[in-house]
Amino acid sequence: MLNIDSLENGIVIDHIDAGKGMQIYQLLELDKLDCSVAVIRNARSSRDGRKDIIKIENRIDIDLDSLGFIDPTITVNIIENGQIVEKKHLSLPEKIVNVAKCKNPRCITSVEQELDQVFHLADRKKGIYRCAYCEQEYSK
């Protein structure tokens, strides 16, 4: 049986869709942290069947909008003194910046590469976003 110690202080990103844990690890650049980070893949879950979990042994700033875009079912738990002091349930954000890239070759972001890639939520039920510059549809 796998045993990962509980955290005294830190963050637990829970209920990640199975297989998306490493994508989140890279997005948050957790490899650059100077603390312990555990990525648990395909853990059993009574709610989801299988899930990924990330445990970070430190309090860091996390872009909740990026996480909500990747997987709106994620739960972020803040741990202090071994107890959950805050639990954040995510949803699809209204706006994302530099998380997705516009696929329209004629979009200004293709030419002006220093521009931020900005998308606004167009359809919450279908998870459809539109580029702020050219209105190109981006669906997850």
Sequence and secondary structure as in RCSB ss.txt:
>XXXX:A:sequence
MLNIDSLENGIVIDHIDAGKGMQIYQLLELDKLDCSVAVIRNARSSRDGRKDIIKIENRIDIDLDSLGFIDPTIT
VNIIENGQIVEKKHLSLPEKIVNVAKCKNPRCITSVEQELDQVFHLADRKKGIYRCAYCEQEYSK
>XXXX:A:secstr
       SSEEEEEEEETT HHHHHHHTTGGG SS EEEEEEEEETTTEEEEEEEESS     HHHHHHH TT E
EEEEETTEEEEEEE    SEEESSS    TTSHHHH TTS  EEEEEETTTTEEEETTT  EEE 
